[in-house]
Every structure is written in structure tokens, then in C-alpha cells.
């Protein structure tokens, strides 16, 4: 089972920081998940929200700050890292799940992934399905995944069938879908028949994990240590 640290080892360390990413690997995660946005001057940075409120309590928009301006805001001495800074420390052979929070970050992020030779390690995902369809067409040798969430409520089987026509590398399903066992099992079967990987986000419940682990390929979790210890018990 592949264990991926959600925004790093975010249960114990500030999410989407270099420390959280380093600690995820220190505690034997197979990979990390992170979020990408761009600053006013076009630098690709790693932060989930479109503002600094949750990061350091400041109501400033990322898009309205240059990277130099953004760097002035810190949390316990750490600032928002650039994507390139993460790639510089990224271990070869691990998994990098880079979520695009905005389409403006896509081409620059891919250029950086290529610069660091991490095409094989990286899965690029997004809730923006039209963006992922487009990127699959334009970058044939990279791995892309569709993130799905609330939109599953309407027509889950139809949505999954539509997304599978794009021939993604992976499908990223919310763990809440497993609360509907019959639909979950059917969707997983549909995905597996197309040789597509199944990532579950963001799961911190080990009992629930045990119920669904045979259906999935990777689990994205805040609690790296517990999941690593649980899945690698002798």
C-alpha cells in the first residue's frame, strides 16, 4: 500500500512547508501531496488556500503578492515554499502528487518537474477536469489524475465513466464515497477495469482504511506515522 502524506506530515507539522515534507519522508511515507498556486509575478508556490489566513493569520491574497512580498509572511520562521524548493529536496523514487489549484500554475509546474527529471515520480491532479483533459492531450509522457468530490453526489457512475474516457493515470476519490459500499465497489471495479490507479483522500481512520484497502492503490493521509506503522506491521 502506498502511503502519501497530505500536504506533508500535516498532523504534526505545518502543512505544505518544507519541514512537513521532510518529516513525511523521515517517517517513511512513500510520497507527498501538495498544492500549487502562482504569485502576482508568476512564481509557482506551495499553498492550499488562495490567501494567507490559515497559514499565518493574514488576509492577503497570494495572487496579489509578488514572491518577494509573500516571503515576508512566516509561520514559526517558515515561509510559503516555492515548488522548485520542494523539487530540489525531493527524493528520487518517491511519489509526488502535485495538485493544481489554478490552471495558471500548470505549464510552469510541468516545466519544473521536467527540469528536475521527476516525470516518473509525479502525478499531477486537479478538481478542474477540463484542465486535466487538456494536459493529458498536451503532455503524453506525464501522469495525470482526476480529483473528484462533491460532484459525485449527482451521477457518480456517469461522472467516473466520463472521466475514464480521458485515460488518466489515476482517479482520486474522497474517502466518504466508501460510506456507500455498493457504489464504492462498483466505481472501483470500473476504474480497475481501465487499469487506472485509485487514490483515496484524505483518510485518517485506520478502521475505515482496513475496510477499503483491497480496493485502492494509495491512501492520502495527514497521519503518516500511524498509517506507515499500521501497514508495515510484521
Residue frames as a rotation matrix with the C-alpha (Angstrom) as fourth column:
UNK 1
0.573 0.820 0.000 0.00
0.820 -0.573 0.000 0.00
0.000 0.000 -1.000 0.00
UNK 2
-0.383 -0.672 0.634 1.29
0.662 -0.678 -0.319 3.43
0.644 0.298 0.705 -0.95
UNK 3
0.344 0.409 -0.845 1.15
0.895 -0.414 0.165 5.98
-0.282 -0.814 -0.508 1.90
UNK 4
-0.249 -0.354 0.901 1.12
0.673 -0.732 -0.102 9.63
0.696 0.581 0.421 0.81
UNK 5
-0.494 -0.022 -0.869 1.48
0.781 -0.451 -0.432 12.48
-0.383 -0.892 0.240 3.29
UNK 6
0.391 0.763 0.515 -1.33
0.879 -0.475 0.037 15.00
0.273 0.438 -0.856 2.76
UNK 7
0.792 -0.212 0.572 0.45
-0.156 -0.977 -0.147 18.36
0.590 0.027 -0.807 2.46
UNK 8
-0.341 -0.936 0.085 3.39
-0.512 0.109 -0.852 16.54
0.788 -0.334 -0.517 4.04
UNK 9
-0.488 0.192 -0.851 3.18
0.714 0.648 -0.264 15.12
0.501 -0.737 -0.454 7.55
UNK 10
-0.460 0.332 0.824 0.48
-0.120 -0.942 0.313 17.65
0.880 0.045 0.473 8.34
UNK 11
0.582 0.651 -0.487 -0.86
0.411 0.281 0.867 16.08
0.701 -0.705 -0.104 11.52
UNK 12
0.513 -0.470 -0.718 2.28
0.820 0.022 0.572 17.09
-0.253 -0.882 0.397 13.40
UNK 13
-0.552 -0.779 -0.298 3.87
0.585 -0.616 0.527 19.82
-0.594 0.116 0.796 11.29
UNK 14
-0.068 0.536 -0.841 2.62
-0.312 -0.812 -0.493 22.94
-0.948 0.229 0.223 9.50
UNK 15
0.453 0.365 0.813 1.05
0.521 0.632 -0.574 21.80
-0.723 0.684 0.096 6.23
UNK 16
0.816 -0.077 0.573 2.72
0.547 -0.217 -0.809 22.49
0.186 0.973 -0.135 2.88
UNK 17
0.727 -0.686 0.036 6.04
-0.660 -0.683 0.312 23.53
-0.189 -0.251 -0.949 4.42
UNK 18
0.122 -0.781 -0.613 9.50
-0.630 0.416 -0.656 22.14
0.767 0.466 -0.441 3.71
UNK 19
-0.655 -0.338 0.676 9.55
-0.754 0.353 -0.554 20.78
-0.051 -0.872 -0.487 7.26
UNK 20
0.234 0.842 0.485 6.27
-0.681 0.498 -0.536 18.89
-0.694 -0.205 0.690 6.76
UNK 21
0.775 0.023 -0.631 7.58
-0.567 0.465 -0.680 17.36
0.278 0.885 0.374 3.52
UNK 22
-0.261 -0.953 -0.156 10.94
-0.671 0.295 -0.680 16.36
0.694 -0.073 -0.716 5.01
UNK 23
-0.540 0.093 0.837 9.25
-0.766 0.359 -0.534 14.85
-0.350 -0.929 -0.122 8.06
UNK 24
0.621 0.780 -0.074 6.87
-0.724 0.535 -0.436 12.81
-0.301 0.324 0.897 5.87
UNK 25
0.532 -0.494 -0.688 9.86
-0.384 0.583 -0.716 11.10
0.754 0.645 0.121 4.29
UNK 26
-0.512 -0.724 0.463 11.68
-0.730 0.081 -0.679 10.85
0.454 -0.685 -0.570 7.61
UNK 27
-0.317 0.497 0.807 8.71
-0.674 0.481 -0.561 8.82
-0.667 -0.722 0.183 8.90
UNK 28
-0.813 -0.289 0.505 8.83
0.033 0.843 0.537 6.58
-0.581 0.453 -0.676 5.80
UNK 29
0.365 0.897 -0.250 5.98
-0.243 -0.168 -0.955 7.93
-0.899 0.409 0.157 3.66
UNK 30
-0.019 -0.298 0.954 6.06
0.812 0.553 0.189 6.69
-0.584 0.778 0.232 0.07
UNK 31
-0.438 -0.092 0.894 5.19
0.744 -0.595 0.303 10.15
0.504 0.798 0.329 -1.19
UNK 32
-0.655 0.261 -0.709 3.71
0.375 -0.702 -0.605 13.57
-0.656 -0.662 0.363 -0.50
UNK 33
0.114 0.724 0.680 0.73
0.965 -0.244 0.098 15.53
0.237 0.645 -0.727 -1.76
UNK 34
-0.569 -0.299 -0.766 0.93
0.513 -0.857 -0.048 19.30
-0.642 -0.420 0.641 -2.15
UNK 35
0.511 0.848 0.142 -0.99
0.742 -0.352 -0.571 22.25
-0.434 0.398 -0.808 -3.63
UNK 36
-0.561 -0.796 0.227 0.21
0.777 -0.411 0.478 24.66
-0.287 0.444 0.849 -6.31
UNK 37
0.735 0.664 -0.136 -0.65
0.576 -0.718 -0.391 28.29
-0.357 0.209 -0.910 -6.98
UNK 38
-0.104 -0.786 0.609 1.12
0.891 -0.346 -0.295 31.25
0.442 0.512 0.737 -8.57
UNK 39
-0.191 -0.074 -0.979 2.11
0.676 -0.733 -0.076 34.62
-0.712 -0.676 0.190 -7.14
UNK 40
0.674 0.455 -0.582 1.49
0.026 -0.802 -0.597 38.01
-0.739 0.387 -0.552 -8.75
UNK 41
0.182 -0.708 -0.682 4.84
-0.901 -0.397 0.172 37.72
-0.393 0.583 -0.711 -10.56
UNK 42
0.566 0.246 -0.787 4.22
-0.727 0.599 -0.336 34.15
0.388 0.762 0.518 -11.71
UNK 43
-0.627 -0.776 0.074 6.24
-0.706 0.525 -0.475 32.11
0.330 -0.350 -0.877 -9.21
UNK 44
0.240 0.681 -0.691 4.74
-0.193 0.732 0.654 28.66
0.951 -0.024 0.307 -8.54
UNK 45
-0.608 -0.387 0.693 4.33
-0.716 -0.111 -0.690 28.29
0.344 -0.915 -0.209 -4.79
UNK 46
-0.565 0.319 -0.761 3.04
0.323 0.934 0.151 25.58
0.759 -0.161 -0.631 -2.48
UNK 47
-0.917 0.380 0.123 -0.06
-0.280 -0.389 -0.878 26.59
-0.286 -0.839 0.463 -0.52
UNK 48
-0.641 0.722 0.259 -3.61
0.742 0.670 -0.030 25.26
-0.195 0.173 -0.965 -0.35
UNK 49
0.318 0.862 -0.395 -5.72
0.724 -0.490 -0.485 28.39
-0.612 -0.132 -0.780 0.13
UNK 50
0.269 -0.173 0.947 -5.80
0.813 -0.486 -0.320 31.42
0.516 0.857 0.010 -2.14
UNK 51
0.544 -0.119 0.831 -4.89
-0.355 -0.930 0.099 33.63
0.760 -0.349 -0.548 0.84
UNK 52
-0.442 -0.883 -0.158 -2.61
-0.116 0.232 -0.966 33.62
0.889 -0.409 -0.205 3.89
UNK 53
0.235 0.631 0.739 -5.33
-0.804 -0.302 0.513 33.47
0.547 -0.714 0.437 6.56
UNK 54
0.979 0.201 -0.043 -4.79
-0.151 0.845 0.514 29.84
0.139 -0.496 0.857 7.55
UNK 55
0.386 -0.908 -0.165 -1.04
0.531 0.365 -0.765 29.97
0.754 0.207 0.623 7.02
UNK 56
-0.619 -0.721 -0.311 -0.18
0.699 -0.325 -0.637 32.92
0.359 -0.612 0.705 9.24
UNK 57
-0.069 0.710 -0.700 -3.40
0.893 -0.268 -0.360 34.77
-0.444 -0.651 -0.616 10.06
UNK 58
-0.617 -0.197 -0.762 -3.02
-0.086 -0.945 0.314 37.48
-0.782 0.260 0.566 7.44
UNK 59
0.357 0.847 0.394 -5.84
0.422 0.230 -0.877 38.19
-0.833 0.479 -0.276 4.98
UNK 60
-0.100 -0.468 -0.878 -3.65
-0.718 -0.578 0.389 38.70
-0.689 0.669 -0.278 1.92
UNK 61
0.891 0.440 0.109 -4.34
-0.211 0.616 -0.759 37.03
-0.401 0.653 0.642 -1.44
UNK 62
0.119 -0.868 0.483 -1.50
0.465 0.478 0.745 35.02
-0.878 0.136 0.460 -2.99
UNK 63
0.233 0.070 0.970 -2.36
0.972 -0.029 -0.232 36.42
0.012 0.997 -0.075 -6.42
UNK 64
0.909 0.195 0.369 -1.93
0.213 -0.977 -0.006 39.99
0.360 0.084 -0.929 -5.15
UNK 65
0.696 -0.716 0.057 1.58
-0.347 -0.265 0.900 39.45
-0.629 -0.646 -0.432 -3.78
UNK 66
0.408 -0.702 -0.584 4.90
-0.676 0.198 -0.710 39.07
0.614 0.685 -0.393 -5.56
UNK 67
0.540 -0.242 -0.806 7.01
0.443 0.896 0.028 36.21
0.715 -0.372 0.591 -4.28
UNK 68
-0.590 -0.793 0.150 9.30
0.331 -0.407 -0.851 38.70
0.736 -0.453 0.503 -2.53
UNK 69
-0.358 0.557 0.749 6.28
-0.762 -0.639 0.111 40.20
0.540 -0.531 0.653 -0.76
UNK 70
0.658 0.632 -0.410 4.89
-0.347 0.737 0.581 36.76
0.669 -0.240 0.704 0.08
UNK 71
0.082 -0.753 -0.653 8.23
0.465 0.608 -0.643 35.77
0.882 -0.250 0.400 1.63
UNK 72
-0.598 -0.291 0.747 7.83
-0.393 -0.705 -0.590 38.39
0.698 -0.646 0.307 4.34
UNK 73
0.280 0.800 0.530 4.99
-0.931 0.091 0.355 36.41
0.236 -0.593 0.770 5.90
UNK 74
-0.563 -0.589 -0.580 6.07
-0.377 0.808 -0.454 33.44
0.735 -0.037 -0.677 8.00
UNK 75
0.736 0.657 0.164 4.76
-0.488 0.346 0.801 30.88
0.469 -0.669 0.576 10.46
UNK 76
0.849 -0.459 0.260 7.25
-0.053 0.416 0.908 29.94
-0.525 -0.785 0.329 13.19
UNK 77
-0.008 -0.960 -0.279 10.09
-0.382 -0.255 0.888 31.05
-0.924 0.113 -0.365 10.94
UNK 78
-0.606 -0.171 0.777 8.90
0.539 0.630 0.559 29.25
-0.585 0.757 -0.290 7.81
UNK 79
-0.393 0.479 -0.785 7.55
-0.669 -0.734 -0.114 30.95
-0.631 0.481 0.609 4.71
UNK 80
0.736 0.646 0.202 5.48
-0.244 0.532 -0.811 29.54
-0.631 0.547 0.550 1.87
UNK 81
-0.259 -0.910 0.323 7.92
0.071 0.315 0.946 27.48
-0.963 0.268 -0.017 -0.22
UNK 82
-0.033 0.162 -0.986 8.29
-0.972 -0.235 -0.006 27.61
-0.233 0.958 0.165 -3.96
UNK 83
0.931 0.354 0.090 7.56
-0.309 0.894 -0.323 24.45
-0.194 0.273 0.942 -5.90
UNK 84
0.519 -0.804 -0.291 11.16
-0.253 0.181 -0.950 24.48
0.817 0.566 -0.110 -7.08
UNK 85
-0.240 -0.605 0.759 12.43
-0.922 -0.101 -0.373 24.43
0.302 -0.790 -0.534 -3.49
UNK 86
0.444 0.460 0.769 10.41
-0.662 0.747 -0.064 21.28
-0.604 -0.480 0.636 -2.87
UNK 87
0.979 -0.064 -0.192 11.73
-0.109 0.633 -0.766 19.65
0.171 0.771 0.613 -6.04
UNK 88
0.209 -0.971 0.112 15.30
-0.670 -0.226 -0.707 20.45
0.712 0.073 -0.699 -5.01
UNK 89
-0.494 -0.385 0.780 14.94
-0.861 0.342 -0.376 18.26
-0.122 -0.857 -0.501 -1.90
UNK 90
0.532 0.844 0.064 12.62
-0.825 0.534 -0.186 15.66
-0.191 0.046 0.981 -3.37
UNK 91
-0.291 -0.686 0.667 13.97
-0.496 0.704 0.508 12.07
-0.818 -0.183 -0.545 -3.11
UNK 92
-0.441 0.050 -0.896 14.18
-0.851 0.293 0.436 10.12
0.284 0.955 -0.086 -6.36
UNK 93
-0.799 0.135 -0.586 11.88
0.072 0.989 0.130 7.12
0.597 0.061 -0.800 -6.42
UNK 94
-0.726 0.620 -0.297 9.27
0.348 -0.041 -0.936 8.63
-0.593 -0.783 -0.186 -4.09
UNK 95
-0.222 0.752 0.621 5.80
0.946 0.011 0.323 9.79
0.236 0.660 -0.714 -5.24
UNK 96
-0.898 -0.013 -0.440 4.89
0.130 -0.963 -0.236 13.44
-0.421 -0.269 0.866 -5.73
UNK 97
-0.125 0.921 0.369 1.18
0.991 0.098 0.090 14.17
0.047 0.377 -0.925 -6.05
UNK 98
-0.921 -0.250 -0.299 1.01
0.254 -0.967 0.028 17.80
-0.296 -0.050 0.954 -7.20
UNK 99
0.015 0.991 0.136 -2.49
0.944 0.031 -0.328 19.26
-0.329 0.134 -0.935 -7.09
UNK 100
-0.820 -0.211 0.531 -3.10
0.448 -0.815 0.368 22.23
0.355 0.540 0.763 -9.35
UNK 101
-0.311 0.713 -0.628 -5.30
0.691 -0.285 -0.665 24.74
-0.653 -0.640 -0.404 -7.52
UNK 102
0.483 0.430 -0.763 -5.34
-0.248 -0.769 -0.590 27.01
-0.840 0.474 -0.264 -10.59
UNK 103
0.826 -0.086 0.557 -4.67
0.512 0.528 -0.678 26.41
-0.236 0.845 0.480 -14.28
UNK 104
0.854 -0.513 0.087 -2.11
-0.421 -0.780 -0.462 29.25
0.305 0.358 -0.882 -14.41
UNK 105
0.300 -0.767 0.568 0.31
-0.780 0.145 0.609 27.06
-0.549 -0.625 -0.554 -12.45
UNK 106
0.842 0.213 0.496 0.15
-0.053 0.947 -0.318 24.09
-0.537 0.241 0.808 -14.83
UNK 107
0.874 -0.481 0.072 2.72
0.175 0.171 -0.970 24.72
0.454 0.860 0.233 -17.56
UNK 108
0.241 -0.809 0.536 5.30
-0.761 -0.500 -0.413 26.25
0.603 -0.308 -0.736 -15.24
UNK 109
0.369 -0.046 0.928 4.92
-0.772 0.541 0.334 23.39
-0.518 -0.840 0.164 -12.76
UNK 110
0.933 0.013 0.358 5.38
0.164 0.874 -0.458 20.83
-0.319 0.486 0.814 -15.55
UNK 111
0.651 -0.749 0.125 8.47
-0.184 -0.315 -0.931 22.65
0.736 0.583 -0.343 -16.82
UNK 112
0.103 -0.604 0.791 9.96
-0.979 -0.201 -0.026 22.42
0.175 -0.771 -0.612 -13.31
UNK 113
0.642 0.192 0.743 9.08
-0.396 0.912 0.106 18.73
-0.657 -0.362 0.661 -13.00
UNK 114
0.939 -0.311 0.145 10.93
0.284 0.464 -0.839 18.12
0.194 0.829 0.524 -16.27
UNK 115
0.456 -0.796 0.398 13.87
-0.584 -0.605 -0.541 20.29
0.672 0.014 -0.741 -15.18
UNK 116
-0.060 -0.451 0.891 14.39
-0.981 0.194 0.032 18.08
-0.187 -0.871 -0.453 -12.13
UNK 117
-0.613 -0.242 -0.752 13.79
-0.560 0.805 0.198 14.82
0.557 0.542 -0.629 -14.01
UNK 118
-0.858 0.318 0.404 10.81
-0.253 0.423 -0.870 13.84
-0.447 -0.849 -0.282 -11.85
UNK 119
-0.377 0.734 -0.564 8.36
-0.871 -0.074 0.486 12.90
0.315 0.675 0.667 -14.60
UNK 120
-0.383 0.187 -0.905 8.19
0.003 0.979 0.201 9.30
0.924 0.074 -0.376 -13.42
UNK 121
-0.854 -0.044 -0.519 7.70
0.504 0.181 -0.844 10.22
0.131 -0.983 -0.132 -9.77
UNK 122
-0.885 0.399 -0.240 4.97
-0.260 -0.851 -0.456 12.82
-0.387 -0.341 0.857 -10.29
UNK 123
-0.397 0.867 0.300 1.19
0.909 0.327 0.258 12.56
0.125 0.375 -0.919 -10.57
UNK 124
-0.994 0.104 0.019 -0.50
-0.105 -0.994 -0.032 15.87
0.015 -0.034 0.999 -11.41
UNK 125
-0.451 0.886 -0.105 -4.11
0.886 0.458 0.064 16.11
0.105 -0.065 -0.992 -10.23
UNK 126
-0.978 0.207 0.042 -6.89
-0.210 -0.971 -0.115 18.68
0.017 -0.121 0.993 -10.11
UNK 127
-0.323 0.945 0.056 -10.59
0.424 0.198 -0.884 19.18
-0.846 -0.262 -0.465 -9.48
UNK 128
0.099 0.274 -0.957 -10.54
-0.690 -0.674 -0.264 21.18
-0.717 0.686 0.122 -12.73
UNK 129
0.214 0.043 0.976 -11.41
0.264 0.959 -0.101 18.27
-0.941 0.279 0.194 -15.01
UNK 130
0.980 0.135 0.149 -11.27
0.180 -0.256 -0.950 20.26
-0.090 0.957 -0.275 -18.24
UNK 131
0.495 -0.869 -0.020 -7.72
-0.865 -0.495 0.088 21.27
-0.086 -0.027 -0.996 -17.33
UNK 132
-0.127 -0.552 0.824 -6.67
-0.430 0.779 0.456 17.65
-0.894 -0.296 -0.337 -16.77
UNK 133
0.631 0.391 0.670 -8.28
0.437 0.535 -0.723 16.54
-0.641 0.749 0.167 -20.05
UNK 134
0.958 -0.271 -0.099 -6.28
-0.260 -0.664 -0.701 19.29
0.124 0.697 -0.707 -21.80
UNK 135
0.225 -0.938 0.265 -2.99
-0.925 -0.120 0.361 18.42
-0.307 -0.326 -0.894 -20.08
UNK 136
0.188 -0.094 0.978 -3.37
0.008 0.996 0.094 14.72
-0.982 -0.010 0.188 -20.90
UNK 137
0.885 0.205 0.418 -3.61
0.410 0.083 -0.908 15.68
-0.221 0.975 -0.010 -24.56
UNK 138
0.852 -0.514 0.098 -0.63
-0.397 -0.758 -0.518 18.04
0.341 0.402 -0.850 -24.45
UNK 139
-0.113 -0.908 0.403 1.78
-0.991 0.077 -0.106 16.06
0.065 -0.412 -0.909 -22.26
UNK 140
0.531 0.452 -0.717 1.64
-0.571 0.816 0.092 12.45
0.626 0.360 0.691 -23.37
UNK 141
-0.030 -0.661 -0.750 4.51
0.201 0.731 -0.652 11.19
0.979 -0.170 0.110 -21.20
UNK 142
-0.814 -0.198 0.547 3.30
-0.448 -0.385 -0.807 12.56
0.370 -0.901 0.225 -17.84
UNK 143
-0.638 0.575 -0.512 0.89
0.679 0.734 -0.022 11.12
0.363 -0.361 -0.859 -15.28
UNK 144
-0.747 0.470 0.471 -2.38
-0.489 -0.868 0.090 12.89
0.451 -0.163 0.878 -14.57
UNK 145
-0.760 0.517 -0.394 -5.24
0.639 0.705 -0.308 12.21
0.119 -0.486 -0.866 -12.17
UNK 146
-0.236 0.788 0.568 -8.80
-0.040 -0.592 0.805 13.44
0.971 0.167 0.172 -11.76
UNK 147
-0.994 0.029 -0.108 -9.77
0.107 -0.029 -0.994 14.62
-0.032 -0.999 0.026 -8.29
UNK 148
-0.306 0.949 0.083 -13.45
0.096 -0.056 0.994 14.12
0.947 0.312 -0.074 -7.51
UNK 149
-0.995 0.003 -0.102 -15.55
0.100 -0.134 -0.986 15.23
-0.017 -0.991 0.133 -4.56
UNK 150
-0.522 0.841 -0.142 -18.95
-0.232 -0.300 -0.925 16.86
-0.821 -0.450 0.351 -4.16
UNK 151
-0.280 0.422 -0.862 -19.85
-0.953 -0.228 0.198 16.42
-0.113 0.877 0.466 -7.83
UNK 152
-0.943 -0.087 -0.321 -20.14
-0.133 0.983 0.125 12.66
0.305 0.160 -0.939 -7.22
UNK 153
-0.699 0.704 0.126 -23.47
-0.111 0.066 -0.992 13.28
-0.707 -0.707 0.032 -5.48
UNK 154
-0.057 0.756 -0.653 -25.40
-0.846 -0.384 -0.370 13.78
-0.530 0.531 0.661 -8.71
UNK 155
0.908 0.292 -0.300 -24.38
-0.415 0.720 -0.556 10.94
0.054 0.630 0.775 -11.04
UNK 156
0.333 -0.868 0.368 -21.35
-0.604 0.103 0.790 9.13
-0.724 -0.485 -0.491 -9.64
UNK 157
0.145 -0.271 0.951 -21.23
0.460 0.870 0.178 6.32
-0.876 0.412 0.251 -12.21
UNK 158
0.820 0.225 0.526 -21.76
0.572 -0.315 -0.757 8.70
-0.005 0.922 -0.387 -15.13
UNK 159
0.840 -0.542 -0.029 -19.07
-0.534 -0.834 0.141 11.07
-0.101 -0.103 -0.990 -13.91
UNK 160
0.127 -0.832 0.541 -16.49
-0.348 0.473 0.809 8.33
-0.929 -0.291 -0.229 -13.42
UNK 161
0.339 0.070 0.938 -17.29
0.709 0.636 -0.304 6.85
-0.618 0.769 0.166 -16.84
UNK 162
0.972 0.050 0.229 -16.82
0.189 -0.744 -0.640 10.27
0.138 0.666 -0.733 -18.47
UNK 163
0.613 -0.786 0.081 -13.50
-0.718 -0.512 0.472 10.91
-0.329 -0.347 -0.878 -16.71
UNK 164
0.176 -0.546 0.819 -12.17
0.044 0.835 0.548 7.48
-0.983 -0.060 0.172 -17.62
UNK 165
0.829 0.139 0.541 -12.51
0.531 0.103 -0.841 8.39
-0.173 0.985 0.011 -21.32
UNK 166
0.834 -0.552 0.005 -9.57
-0.540 -0.817 -0.201 10.75
0.115 0.165 -0.980 -20.75
UNK 167
0.663 -0.568 -0.489 -7.33
0.385 0.818 -0.428 7.77
0.643 0.096 0.760 -19.95
UNK 168
0.579 -0.445 0.683 -5.85
-0.722 -0.669 0.176 9.21
0.379 -0.595 -0.709 -16.73
UNK 169
-0.481 -0.771 -0.418 -3.12
-0.287 0.589 -0.756 7.57
0.829 -0.243 -0.504 -14.70
UNK 170
-0.868 0.106 -0.485 -5.19
0.484 0.402 -0.777 7.82
0.113 -0.909 -0.400 -11.52
UNK 171
0.064 0.912 0.405 -8.57
0.144 -0.410 0.901 8.64
0.988 0.001 -0.158 -10.03
UNK 172
-0.902 -0.432 -0.004 -8.59
0.110 -0.220 -0.969 10.44
0.418 -0.875 0.246 -6.66
UNK 173
-0.021 0.985 -0.172 -11.71
0.292 0.170 0.941 9.54
0.956 -0.031 -0.291 -4.67
UNK 174
-0.222 0.015 0.975 -12.94
-0.810 -0.560 -0.176 11.05
0.543 -0.828 0.136 -1.37
UNK 175
-0.967 -0.207 -0.148 -12.97
-0.097 0.835 -0.541 8.54
0.236 -0.509 -0.828 1.48
UNK 176
-0.510 0.841 0.181 -16.63
-0.579 -0.180 -0.796 9.42
-0.636 -0.511 0.578 2.16
UNK 177
-0.077 0.470 -0.879 -17.57
-0.940 0.259 0.220 7.53
0.331 0.844 0.422 -1.00
UNK 178
-0.731 -0.291 -0.618 -16.75
-0.139 0.949 -0.282 4.31
0.668 -0.120 -0.734 0.86
UNK 179
-0.793 0.534 0.294 -19.69
-0.373 -0.044 -0.927 5.04
-0.482 -0.844 0.235 3.18
UNK 180
0.415 0.864 -0.286 -21.81
-0.791 0.188 -0.582 3.74
-0.449 0.468 0.761 0.28
UNK 181
-0.192 -0.716 0.671 -20.24
-0.352 0.688 0.635 0.29
-0.916 -0.114 -0.384 -0.10
UNK 182
0.306 0.359 0.882 -22.13
0.597 0.649 -0.472 -0.91
-0.742 0.671 -0.016 -3.17
UNK 183
0.999 0.050 0.011 -21.50
0.042 -0.678 -0.734 2.25
-0.029 0.733 -0.679 -5.20
UNK 184
0.415 -0.910 0.027 -17.89
-0.785 -0.343 0.516 2.40
-0.460 -0.235 -0.856 -3.99
UNK 185
-0.120 -0.447 0.887 -17.21
0.011 0.892 0.451 -1.20
-0.993 0.064 -0.102 -5.01
UNK 186
0.606 0.437 0.664 -18.83
0.651 0.208 -0.730 -0.65
-0.457 0.875 -0.159 -8.41
UNK 187
0.944 -0.287 -0.165 -16.84
-0.329 -0.865 -0.379 2.52
-0.034 0.412 -0.911 -9.07
UNK 188
0.122 -0.950 0.288 -13.59
-0.689 0.128 0.713 0.85
-0.714 -0.286 -0.639 -8.04
UNK 189
0.068 -0.021 0.997 -14.35
0.436 0.900 -0.011 -2.03
-0.897 0.436 0.070 -10.40
UNK 190
0.918 0.311 0.245 -14.99
0.361 -0.402 -0.842 0.41
-0.163 0.861 -0.481 -13.27
UNK 191
0.706 -0.695 -0.138 -11.69
-0.689 -0.719 0.097 2.17
-0.166 0.027 -0.986 -12.60
UNK 192
-0.028 -0.755 0.655 -9.65
-0.435 0.599 0.672 -1.02
-0.900 -0.267 -0.345 -12.22
UNK 193
0.488 0.289 0.824 -11.02
0.527 0.655 -0.542 -2.42
-0.696 0.698 0.167 -15.48
UNK 194
0.967 -0.144 0.209 -9.35
0.081 -0.602 -0.794 0.55
0.240 0.785 -0.571 -17.21
UNK 195
0.272 -0.918 -0.288 -6.01
0.892 0.353 -0.283 -0.16
0.362 -0.179 0.915 -15.44
UNK 196
0.114 -0.141 0.983 -6.26
-0.116 -0.985 -0.128 3.20
0.987 -0.099 -0.129 -13.63
UNK 197
-0.704 -0.465 -0.537 -4.86
0.484 0.239 -0.842 3.68
0.520 -0.852 0.057 -10.09
UNK 198
0.471 0.872 0.131 -7.16
0.372 -0.331 0.867 4.58
0.800 -0.359 -0.480 -7.19
UNK 199
-0.788 -0.614 0.050 -6.01
0.272 -0.420 -0.866 7.18
0.553 -0.668 0.498 -4.66
UNK 200
0.331 0.876 -0.350 -8.20
0.789 -0.054 0.612 7.86
0.518 -0.479 -0.709 -1.59
UNK 201
-0.746 -0.529 0.406 -8.17
0.221 -0.771 -0.597 11.28
0.629 -0.356 0.691 0.08
UNK 202
-0.277 -0.904 0.326 -7.90
-0.551 -0.128 -0.824 12.37
0.787 -0.408 -0.463 2.91
UNK 203
0.609 0.593 -0.528 -8.24
-0.070 0.702 0.709 9.37
0.790 -0.395 0.468 5.22
UNK 204
-0.345 -0.716 0.607 -7.12
-0.710 -0.224 -0.668 9.34
0.614 -0.661 -0.431 8.87
UNK 205
0.347 0.599 0.721 -9.30
-0.898 0.434 0.072 6.49
-0.270 -0.673 0.689 10.15
UNK 206
-0.670 -0.738 -0.081 -7.38
-0.735 0.643 0.214 3.19
-0.106 0.203 -0.973 10.29
UNK 207
-0.430 0.586 0.687 -10.52
0.052 0.776 -0.629 1.06
-0.901 -0.235 -0.364 10.76
UNK 208
0.649 0.670 -0.360 -12.07
-0.277 -0.232 -0.932 2.52
-0.708 0.705 0.034 7.63
UNK 209
0.015 -0.754 -0.657 -8.78
-0.995 -0.078 0.068 2.04
-0.102 0.652 -0.751 5.81
UNK 210
-0.773 -0.330 0.541 -8.82
-0.363 0.931 0.049 -1.67
-0.520 -0.158 -0.839 6.70
UNK 211
0.100 0.911 0.401 -12.32
0.122 0.388 -0.913 -1.98
-0.987 0.140 -0.072 5.22
UNK 212
0.886 0.369 -0.280 -11.35
-0.162 -0.319 -0.934 -0.48
-0.434 0.873 -0.223 1.86
UNK 213
0.097 -0.977 -0.188 -7.64
-0.596 -0.208 0.776 -1.23
-0.798 0.037 -0.602 1.45
UNK 214
-0.324 -0.217 0.921 -8.23
0.405 0.848 0.342 -4.08
-0.855 0.484 -0.187 -1.01
UNK 215
0.626 0.655 0.424 -9.95
0.687 -0.205 -0.698 -1.67
-0.370 0.727 -0.578 -3.41
UNK 216
0.977 -0.151 -0.152 -7.28
-0.179 -0.965 -0.191 1.04
-0.118 0.214 -0.970 -3.51
UNK 217
0.530 -0.847 0.048 -3.68
0.598 0.333 -0.729 1.62
0.601 0.415 0.683 -4.54
UNK 218
-0.641 -0.752 0.153 -2.75
0.469 -0.542 -0.697 4.63
0.607 -0.375 0.700 -2.42
UNK 219
0.486 0.739 -0.467 -4.05
0.850 -0.273 0.451 6.47
0.206 -0.616 -0.760 0.64
UNK 220
-0.319 -0.471 0.822 -3.52
0.199 -0.881 -0.428 10.18
0.927 0.027 0.375 1.21
UNK 221
0.535 0.460 -0.708 -3.40
0.731 0.168 0.662 10.89
0.424 -0.872 -0.246 4.95
UNK 222
0.612 -0.305 0.730 -2.45
-0.468 -0.883 0.024 13.60
0.638 -0.357 -0.683 7.44
UNK 223
0.645 -0.233 0.728 -1.25
-0.676 0.269 0.686 10.91
-0.355 -0.935 0.016 9.87
UNK 224
0.318 -0.590 -0.742 1.80
-0.738 0.337 -0.585 9.50
0.595 0.733 -0.329 8.13
UNK 225
-0.605 -0.706 0.368 3.30
-0.769 0.399 -0.499 7.76
0.206 -0.585 -0.784 11.13
UNK 226
-0.172 0.624 0.762 0.18
-0.609 0.541 -0.580 5.82
-0.774 -0.564 0.287 12.15
UNK 227
0.790 0.537 -0.295 -0.54
-0.543 0.391 -0.743 4.65
-0.284 0.747 0.600 8.60
UNK 228
0.102 -0.838 -0.536 3.06
-0.762 0.280 -0.584 3.62
0.639 0.468 -0.610 7.93
UNK 229
-0.702 -0.382 0.601 3.22
-0.705 0.498 -0.506 1.67
-0.106 -0.779 -0.618 11.20
UNK 230
0.104 0.868 0.485 -0.19
-0.600 0.444 -0.665 0.08
-0.793 -0.222 0.567 10.61
UNK 231
0.840 0.291 -0.458 0.50
-0.540 0.359 -0.762 -1.08
-0.058 0.887 0.458 7.05
UNK 232
0.196 -0.860 -0.471 4.03
-0.538 0.307 -0.785 -2.34
0.820 0.408 -0.402 7.75
UNK 233
0.315 -0.015 0.949 3.43
-0.900 0.311 0.304 -4.36
-0.300 -0.950 0.085 10.87
UNK 234
-0.654 -0.590 -0.473 5.33
-0.687 0.725 0.045 -7.64
0.316 0.355 -0.880 10.82
